Amino acid sequence: MPVIERAIETAALMLGSARSRGYCLEMICADFLAGANLDHGDPEMLFSMTRFFKLLPEEQRQKFLSCLHQEAS
């Protein structure tokens, strides 16, 4: 249960806190199903990761990209 609650809370942050818990759970499940199939067979890029990145607010996108850049260096 704690893992489920944490996932729902995280989804609510990404989707907007006005969204219902049911909607957040639906998006988690949809993302899981989308991620189960690699985007166009490309093992380097999961569709679900791209979709979640696009949902992030701009500030979080920039922070994420900055972290990736630091890891690559």
Distance bins in CASP14 RR format, pairs under 12 A and 6 or more apart:
PFRMAT RR
TARGET T0000
AUTHOR 0000-0000-0000
RMODE 2
METHOD distances of the structure
MODEL  1
1 7 0 0 0 0 0 1 0 0 0 0 0
1 8 0 0 0 0 0 1 0 0 0 0 0
2 8 0 0 0 0 0 1 0 0 0 0 0
2 9 0 0 0 0 0 1 0 0 0 0 0
3 9 0 0 0 0 0 1 0 0 0 0 0
3 10 0 0 0 0 0 1 0 0 0 0 0
3 28 0 0 0 0 0 1 0 0 0 0 0
4 10 0 0 0 0 0 1 0 0 0 0 0
4 11 0 0 0 0 0 1 0 0 0 0 0
4 21 0 0 0 0 0 1 0 0 0 0 0
4 22 0 0 0 0 0 1 0 0 0 0 0
4 24 0 0 0 0 0 1 0 0 0 0 0
4 25 0 0 0 0 1 0 0 0 0 0 0
4 28 0 0 0 0 1 0 0 0 0 0 0
4 29 0 0 0 0 0 1 0 0 0 0 0
5 11 0 0 0 0 0 1 0 0 0 0 0
5 12 0 0 0 0 0 1 0 0 0 0 0
5 21 0 0 0 0 1 0 0 0 0 0 0
5 24 0 0 0 0 0 1 0 0 0 0 0
5 25 0 0 0 0 0 1 0 0 0 0 0
5 28 0 0 0 0 0 1 0 0 0 0 0
6 12 0 0 0 0 0 1 0 0 0 0 0
6 13 0 0 0 0 0 1 0 0 0 0 0
6 24 0 0 0 0 0 1 0 0 0 0 0
6 28 0 0 0 0 0 1 0 0 0 0 0
7 13 0 0 0 0 0 1 0 0 0 0 0
7 14 0 0 0 0 0 1 0 0 0 0 0
7 15 0 0 0 0 0 1 0 0 0 0 0
7 21 0 0 0 0 0 1 0 0 0 0 0
7 22 0 0 0 0 0 1 0 0 0 0 0
7 24 0 0 0 0 1 0 0 0 0 0 0
7 25 0 0 0 0 1 0 0 0 0 0 0
7 27 0 0 0 0 0 1 0 0 0 0 0
7 28 1 0 1 0 0 0 0 0 0 0 0
7 29 0 0 0 0 0 1 0 0 0 0 0
7 31 0 0 0 0 1 0 0 0 0 0 0
7 32 0 0 0 0 1 0 0 0 0 0 0
8 14 0 0 0 0 0 1 0 0 0 0 0
8 15 0 0 0 0 0 1 0 0 0 0 0
8 16 0 0 0 0 0 1 0 0 0 0 0
8 17 0 0 0 0 0 1 0 0 0 0 0
8 19 0 0 0 0 1 0 0 0 0 0 0
8 20 0 0 0 0 1 0 0 0 0 0 0
8 21 1 0 1 0 0 0 0 0 0 0 0
8 22 0 0 0 0 1 0 0 0 0 0 0
8 23 0 0 0 0 1 0 0 0 0 0 0
8 24 1 0 1 0 0 0 0 0 0 0 0
8 25 1 0 0 1 0 0 0 0 0 0 0
8 26 0 0 0 0 0 1 0 0 0 0 0
8 27 0 0 0 0 1 0 0 0 0 0 0
8 28 1 0 0 1 0 0 0 0 0 0 0
8 29 0 0 0 0 0 1 0 0 0 0 0
9 15 0 0 0 0 0 1 0 0 0 0 0
9 16 0 0 0 0 0 1 0 0 0 0 0
9 17 0 0 0 0 1 0 0 0 0 0 0
9 19 0 0 0 0 0 1 0 0 0 0 0
9 21 0 0 0 0 1 0 0 0 0 0 0
9 24 0 0 0 0 1 0 0 0 0 0 0
9 25 0 0 0 0 0 1 0 0 0 0 0
9 28 0 0 0 0 0 1 0 0 0 0 0
10 16 0 0 0 0 0 1 0 0 0 0 0
10 17 0 0 0 0 0 1 0 0 0 0 0
10 24 0 0 0 0 1 0 0 0 0 0 0
10 25 0 0 0 0 0 1 0 0 0 0 0
10 27 0 0 0 0 0 1 0 0 0 0 0
10 28 0 0 0 0 1 0 0 0 0 0 0
10 31 0 0 0 0 0 1 0 0 0 0 0
10 52 0 0 0 0 1 0 0 0 0 0 0
10 55 0 0 0 0 0 1 0 0 0 0 0
10 56 0 0 0 0 0 1 0 0 0 0 0
10 60 0 0 0 0 0 1 0 0 0 0 0
11 17 0 0 0 0 0 1 0 0 0 0 0
11 19 1 0 0 1 0 0 0 0 0 0 0
11 20 0 0 0 0 0 1 0 0 0 0 0
11 21 0 0 0 0 1 0 0 0 0 0 0
11 22 0 0 0 0 1 0 0 0 0 0 0
11 23 0 0 0 0 1 0 0 0 0 0 0
11 24 1 1 0 0 0 0 0 0 0 0 0
11 25 1 0 0 1 0 0 0 0 0 0 0
11 26 0 0 0 0 1 0 0 0 0 0 0
11 27 1 0 1 0 0 0 0 0 0 0 0
11 28 1 0 1 0 0 0 0 0 0 0 0
11 29 0 0 0 0 0 1 0 0 0 0 0
11 30 0 0 0 0 0 1 0 0 0 0 0
11 31 0 0 0 0 1 0 0 0 0 0 0
11 32 0 0 0 0 0 1 0 0 0 0 0
11 52 0 0 0 0 1 0 0 0 0 0 0
11 55 0 0 0 0 1 0 0 0 0 0 0
12 18 0 0 0 0 1 0 0 0 0 0 0
12 19 1 0 0 1 0 0 0 0 0 0 0
12 20 0 0 0 0 1 0 0 0 0 0 0
12 21 1 0 0 1 0 0 0 0 0 0 0
12 22 0 0 0 0 0 1 0 0 0 0 0
12 23 0 0 0 0 1 0 0 0 0 0 0
12 24 1 0 1 0 0 0 0 0 0 0 0
12 25 0 0 0 0 0 1 0 0 0 0 0
12 27 0 0 0 0 1 0 0 0 0 0 0
12 28 0 0 0 0 0 1 0 0 0 0 0
12 55 0 0 0 0 0 1 0 0 0 0 0
13 19 0 0 0 0 0 1 0 0 0 0 0
13 24 0 0 0 0 1 0 0 0 0 0 0
13 27 0 0 0 0 0 1 0 0 0 0 0
13 52 0 0 0 0 0 1 0 0 0 0 0
13 55 0 0 0 0 1 0 0 0 0 0 0
13 56 0 0 0 0 1 0 0 0 0 0 0
13 57 0 0 0 0 1 0 0 0 0 0 0
13 60 0 0 0 0 1 0 0 0 0 0 0
14 23 0 0 0 0 0 1 0 0 0 0 0
14 24 0 0 0 0 1 0 0 0 0 0 0
14 27 0 0 0 0 1 0 0 0 0 0 0
14 28 0 0 0 0 0 1 0 0 0 0 0
14 31 0 0 0 0 0 1 0 0 0 0 0
14 48 0 0 0 0 0 1 0 0 0 0 0
14 51 0 0 0 0 0 1 0 0 0 0 0
14 52 1 0 0 1 0 0 0 0 0 0 0
14 53 0 0 0 0 0 1 0 0 0 0 0
14 54 0 0 0 0 0 1 0 0 0 0 0
14 55 1 0 1 0 0 0 0 0 0 0 0
14 56 1 0 0 1 0 0 0 0 0 0 0
14 57 0 0 0 0 1 0 0 0 0 0 0
14 60 0 0 0 0 1 0 0 0 0 0 0
14 61 0 0 0 0 0 1 0 0 0 0 0
14 64 0 0 0 0 0 1 0 0 0 0 0
15 21 0 0 0 0 0 1 0 0 0 0 0
15 22 0 0 0 0 0 1 0 0 0 0 0
15 23 1 0 0 1 0 0 0 0 0 0 0
15 24 1 0 0 1 0 0 0 0 0 0 0
15 25 0 0 0 0 0 1 0 0 0 0 0
15 26 0 0 0 0 0 1 0 0 0 0 0
15 27 1 0 0 1 0 0 0 0 0 0 0
15 28 0 0 0 0 1 0 0 0 0 0 0
15 30 0 0 0 0 0 1 0 0 0 0 0
15 31 0 0 0 0 0 1 0 0 0 0 0
15 51 0 0 0 0 0 1 0 0 0 0 0
15 52 0 0 0 0 1 0 0 0 0 0 0
15 54 0 0 0 0 0 1 0 0 0 0 0
15 55 1 0 0 1 0 0 0 0 0 0 0
15 56 0 0 0 0 0 1 0 0 0 0 0
15 57 0 0 0 0 0 1 0 0 0 0 0
16 23 0 0 0 0 1 0 0 0 0 0 0
16 24 0 0 0 0 1 0 0 0 0 0 0
16 27 0 0 0 0 0 1 0 0 0 0 0
16 55 0 0 0 0 1 0 0 0 0 0 0
16 56 0 0 0 0 0 1 0 0 0 0 0
16 57 0 0 0 0 1 0 0 0 0 0 0
17 23 0 0 0 0 0 1 0 0 0 0 0
17 24 0 0 0 0 1 0 0 0 0 0 0
18 24 0 0 0 0 0 1 0 0 0 0 0
19 25 0 0 0 0 0 1 0 0 0 0 0
19 26 0 0 0 0 1 0 0 0 0 0 0
19 27 0 0 0 0 1 0 0 0 0 0 0
19 28 0 0 0 0 0 1 0 0 0 0 0
19 55 0 0 0 0 0 1 0 0 0 0 0
20 26 0 0 0 0 1 0 0 0 0 0 0
20 27 0 0 0 0 0 1 0 0 0 0 0
21 27 0 0 0 0 0 1 0 0 0 0 0
21 28 0 0 0 0 0 1 0 0 0 0 0
22 28 0 0 0 0 1 0 0 0 0 0 0
22 29 0 0 0 0 1 0 0 0 0 0 0
22 30 0 0 0 0 0 1 0 0 0 0 0
23 29 0 0 0 0 0 1 0 0 0 0 0
23 30 0 0 0 0 0 1 0 0 0 0 0
24 30 0 0 0 0 0 1 0 0 0 0 0
24 31 0 0 0 0 0 1 0 0 0 0 0
24 55 0 0 0 0 0 1 0 0 0 0 0
25 31 0 0 0 0 0 1 0 0 0 0 0
25 32 0 0 0 0 0 1 0 0 0 0 0
26 32 0 0 0 0 0 1 0 0 0 0 0
26 33 0 0 0 0 0 1 0 0 0 0 0
27 33 0 0 0 0 0 1 0 0 0 0 0
27 34 0 0 0 0 0 1 0 0 0 0 0
27 48 0 0 0 0 0 1 0 0 0 0 0
27 51 0 0 0 0 1 0 0 0 0 0 0
27 52 0 0 0 0 1 0 0 0 0 0 0
27 55 0 0 0 0 1 0 0 0 0 0 0
28 34 0 0 0 0 0 1 0 0 0 0 0
28 35 0 0 0 0 0 1 0 0 0 0 0
28 48 0 0 0 0 0 1 0 0 0 0 0
28 51 0 0 0 0 0 1 0 0 0 0 0
28 52 0 0 0 0 0 1 0 0 0 0 0
29 35 0 0 0 0 0 1 0 0 0 0 0
29 36 0 0 0 0 0 1 0 0 0 0 0
29 48 0 0 0 0 0 1 0 0 0 0 0
30 36 0 0 0 0 0 1 0 0 0 0 0
30 47 0 0 0 0 0 1 0 0 0 0 0
30 48 0 0 0 0 1 0 0 0 0 0 0
30 51 0 0 0 0 1 0 0 0 0 0 0
30 52 0 0 0 0 0 1 0 0 0 0 0
31 37 0 0 0 0 0 1 0 0 0 0 0
31 46 0 0 0 0 1 0 0 0 0 0 0
31 47 0 0 0 0 1 0 0 0 0 0 0
31 48 1 0 1 0 0 0 0 0 0 0 0
31 49 0 0 0 0 1 0 0 0 0 0 0
31 50 0 0 0 0 0 1 0 0 0 0 0
31 51 1 0 0 1 0 0 0 0 0 0 0
31 52 1 0 0 1 0 0 0 0 0 0 0
31 53 0 0 0 0 0 1 0 0 0 0 0
31 55 0 0 0 0 1 0 0 0 0 0 0
32 46 0 0 0 0 0 1 0 0 0 0 0
32 47 0 0 0 0 0 1 0 0 0 0 0
32 48 1 0 0 1 0 0 0 0 0 0 0
32 51 0 0 0 0 0 1 0 0 0 0 0
32 52 0 0 0 0 0 1 0 0 0 0 0
33 46 0 0 0 0 0 1 0 0 0 0 0
33 47 0 0 0 0 0 1 0 0 0 0 0
33 48 0 0 0 0 1 0 0 0 0 0 0
33 51 0 0 0 0 0 1 0 0 0 0 0
34 46 0 0 0 0 1 0 0 0 0 0 0
34 47 1 0 1 0 0 0 0 0 0 0 0
34 48 1 0 1 0 0 0 0 0 0 0 0
34 49 0 0 0 0 1 0 0 0 0 0 0
34 50 0 0 0 0 1 0 0 0 0 0 0
34 51 1 0 0 1 0 0 0 0 0 0 0
34 52 0 0 0 0 0 1 0 0 0 0 0
35 41 0 0 0 0 0 1 0 0 0 0 0
35 43 0 0 0 0 0 1 0 0 0 0 0
35 45 0 0 0 0 0 1 0 0 0 0 0
35 46 1 0 1 0 0 0 0 0 0 0 0
35 47 1 0 1 0 0 0 0 0 0 0 0
35 48 1 0 1 0 0 0 0 0 0 0 0
35 49 0 0 0 0 1 0 0 0 0 0 0
35 50 0 0 0 0 0 1 0 0 0 0 0
35 51 0 0 0 0 1 0 0 0 0 0 0
35 52 0 0 0 0 0 1 0 0 0 0 0
36 46 0 0 0 0 1 0 0 0 0 0 0
36 47 0 0 0 0 1 0 0 0 0 0 0
36 48 0 0 0 0 1 0 0 0 0 0 0
37 43 0 0 0 0 0 1 0 0 0 0 0
37 45 0 0 0 0 0 1 0 0 0 0 0
37 46 0 0 0 0 1 0 0 0 0 0 0
37 47 1 0 0 1 0 0 0 0 0 0 0
37 48 0 0 0 0 1 0 0 0 0 0 0
38 44 0 0 0 0 1 0 0 0 0 0 0
38 45 1 0 0 1 0 0 0 0 0 0 0
38 46 1 0 0 1 0 0 0 0 0 0 0
38 47 1 0 0 1 0 0 0 0 0 0 0
38 48 0 0 0 0 1 0 0 0 0 0 0
38 49 0 0 0 0 0 1 0 0 0 0 0
38 50 0 0 0 0 0 1 0 0 0 0 0
39 45 1 0 1 0 0 0 0 0 0 0 0
39 46 1 0 0 1 0 0 0 0 0 0 0
39 47 1 1 0 0 0 0 0 0 0 0 0
39 48 0 0 0 0 1 0 0 0 0 0 0
39 49 0 0 0 0 1 0 0 0 0 0 0
39 50 1 0 0 1 0 0 0 0 0 0 0
39 51 0 0 0 0 1 0 0 0 0 0 0
40 46 0 0 0 0 0 1 0 0 0 0 0
40 47 0 0 0 0 1 0 0 0 0 0 0
40 50 0 0 0 0 0 1 0 0 0 0 0
41 47 0 0 0 0 1 0 0 0 0 0 0
42 49 0 0 0 0 0 1 0 0 0 0 0
42 50 0 0 0 0 0 1 0 0 0 0 0
44 50 0 0 0 0 0 1 0 0 0 0 0
45 51 0 0 0 0 0 1 0 0 0 0 0
45 53 0 0 0 0 0 1 0 0 0 0 0
46 52 0 0 0 0 1 0 0 0 0 0 0
46 53 0 0 0 0 0 1 0 0 0 0 0
47 53 0 0 0 0 0 1 0 0 0 0 0
47 54 0 0 0 0 0 1 0 0 0 0 0
48 54 0 0 0 0 0 1 0 0 0 0 0
48 55 0 0 0 0 0 1 0 0 0 0 0
49 55 0 0 0 0 0 1 0 0 0 0 0
49 56 0 0 0 0 0 1 0 0 0 0 0
49 64 0 0 0 0 0 1 0 0 0 0 0
49 68 0 0 0 0 0 1 0 0 0 0 0
50 56 0 0 0 0 0 1 0 0 0 0 0
50 61 0 0 0 0 0 1 0 0 0 0 0
52 60 0 0 0 0 0 1 0 0 0 0 0
52 61 0 0 0 0 0 1 0 0 0 0 0
52 64 0 0 0 0 1 0 0 0 0 0 0
53 60 0 0 0 0 1 0 0 0 0 0 0
53 61 1 0 0 1 0 0 0 0 0 0 0
53 62 0 0 0 0 0 1 0 0 0 0 0
53 63 0 0 0 0 0 1 0 0 0 0 0
53 64 1 0 0 1 0 0 0 0 0 0 0
53 65 0 0 0 0 1 0 0 0 0 0 0
53 68 0 0 0 0 0 1 0 0 0 0 0
54 60 0 0 0 0 0 1 0 0 0 0 0
54 61 0 0 0 0 1 0 0 0 0 0 0
54 64 0 0 0 0 0 1 0 0 0 0 0
55 61 0 0 0 0 1 0 0 0 0 0 0
55 64 0 0 0 0 0 1 0 0 0 0 0
56 62 0 0 0 0 1 0 0 0 0 0 0
56 63 0 0 0 0 1 0 0 0 0 0 0
56 64 1 0 0 1 0 0 0 0 0 0 0
56 65 0 0 0 0 0 1 0 0 0 0 0
57 63 0 0 0 0 1 0 0 0 0 0 0
57 64 0 0 0 0 0 1 0 0 0 0 0
58 64 0 0 0 0 0 1 0 0 0 0 0
58 65 0 0 0 0 0 1 0 0 0 0 0
59 65 0 0 0 0 0 1 0 0 0 0 0
59 66 0 0 0 0 0 1 0 0 0 0 0
60 66 0 0 0 0 0 1 0 0 0 0 0
60 67 0 0 0 0 0 1 0 0 0 0 0
61 67 0 0 0 0 0 1 0 0 0 0 0
61 68 0 0 0 0 0 1 0 0 0 0 0
62 68 0 0 0 0 0 1 0 0 0 0 0
62 69 0 0 0 0 0 1 0 0 0 0 0
63 69 0 0 0 0 0 1 0 0 0 0 0
63 70 0 0 0 0 0 1 0 0 0 0 0
64 70 0 0 0 0 0 1 0 0 0 0 0
64 71 0 0 0 0 0 1 0 0 0 0 0
65 71 0 0 0 0 0 1 0 0 0 0 0
65 72 0 0 0 0 0 1 0 0 0 0 0
66 72 0 0 0 0 0 1 0 0 0 0 0
66 73 0 0 0 0 0 1 0 0 0 0 0
67 73 0 0 0 0 0 1 0 0 0 0 0
END
